[in-house]
Amino acid sequence: MFVLVLHWLYSSLGKTMGQYRRYENPQLGTLFPGAGLDISKIKFMDCAGGFFWYLIHVLLPSQCISSLMARIFDRWIVPIAPRGGGAGSLSLARTS
């Protein structure tokens, strides 16, 4: 399951796209078991994405993701971005 994390990255664009909220990893530790799921692993993902999302969509705040911005990010940022720490959390869980 991919969960949007870091509440301070919540933006008006995210809300427009249907995001209801962002979570913090400690919250997932209580929410998953409450839903009958045992967590086997939680890992932050998309460090660079979190930085640029904050800059463009929280601070500025842009209401769109242009195809040019997406191409630049995918071509130049993703290949060199560090893994871990970021806008999303990959959470592996199984039913209890």
Secondary structure as UniProt FT lines:
FT   STRAND          2..5
FT   HELIX           7..9
FT   HELIX           12..16
FT   TURN            17..18
FT   HELIX           25..34
FT   TURN            35..36
FT   STRAND          37..45
FT   HELIX           47..53
FT   HELIX           54..59
FT   HELIX           67..72
FT   HELIX           73..77
FT   HELIX           78..80
FT   STRAND          88..95
//
